[in-house]
């Protein structure tokens, strides 16, 4: 189920589905999703409904990482406004209720935690000292409270034996008052209203009982309304760099920022609905995705997030290369690439793109004092690996896995990325006065560029050359990077021909698929359209100087995104969203496309 809202402050991150049910809660880093679901219910005159059953209108508050939902039940109107505090691990909600004729309306708040990613050994309790509900396990504590007293509460068992959960208890309008439960547990509290009212609730996250009590005291002292106000104002101020851009760029920048963690990690996507396919998620730092997110924010003038990413990455290099993906606390992520004696299980484009990003960042901000400590342990170390990890005959990179993570070989996109990385390294070497290294990196880069000619087959660029010399001529949208990364001129006849073939063979319903016969998450007789691939074609047209055609593909993307402005990875020909949403890389490409149209 598509996630239509993401809120975050670098320490606490939450995502909502289209029914405004909270489906993910990550704290203090996006490693384990602590939440199965958290939802709101309403009871009036013997009738009950959960908010998602009322088809709520949901969206972001304009120019902010704050969201809202509006719904109506038996004539009463309910509006929620949510925010994650700009500074602390505190989720705040404003609840506005406008009653119709009923004098007894009850609002229910249900929390079903799976702390540390599972429901084993959790505790849910009512704490009389803070008049709150607390869920905890080990060093993860969650305290929920409102600024008016609970009418009733209940904790109980769920997803085990005959127990469905306390959410079922809520549906008759009454709660049992059970004060504590352990194991697989959930909780519900209710607020009873006899007149229209605005009230506030909050969920604080901490590492101990003392921690959540201290933060709860802070909310009470500061006031939950003030926390929402200051958070909305902060993000509006954060967007002040983008005064010349429209709302879709601002929203994309905010969505990328919501993913970016204070330690520099930026996961590709945090939507856990993808778990239904293979029990794993996109909740990892892929440095390819991270690189394009860093480029997007750099182009917009943001500095701190990119700096933090580079500091996060610096200790991760292993013998000069990056592993496929990392957890947000810097450990190697899960992988399906086999380990062999002949090749290392990496995607070499990620290492090349890393150096490329550092140069783009440095070119924009000229922050020599920041870059200097990165030069030897990051830039030179990675560049030396890229030089060494090449075939002596062709000069091209040795086999690694492609950007789609599906095949082992020497790939066109990977070779482009390695070339750009080495060119960037040569510029750094020149800047730091190491002429011998400059020549070393330039020589290797030029050998790669000559080798890239081997990929051109009749009328387009092949995507892969395998170890046995065979050529995979499958038409692949990633070959558009020939010009996007600046390796080939955008008007090179080969680049133009390649663009024409891609447009001819990969078009589906006006958008662009990844490559011919793509079957990933396919639900119809045709492959799914990828937002990134469609935007790459727009970028190619922009580089050619054809803004009309570029705008056509940009507008196709803008016409096929959910109402809240989140960009998924894919859209099926039947208009369903089959994969994660939002995807950071999709938003990065949207920003880059609009930037190119604005500045070329």
Order of alpha helices (4+ residues) and beta strands (2+ residues): beta-beta-beta-beta-beta-beta-beta-beta-beta-beta-beta-beta-beta-beta-alpha-beta-beta-beta-alpha-alpha-alpha-alpha-alpha-alpha-alpha-alpha-alpha-beta-beta-alpha-alpha-beta-beta-beta-beta-alpha-alpha-beta-beta-beta-alpha-alpha-beta-alpha
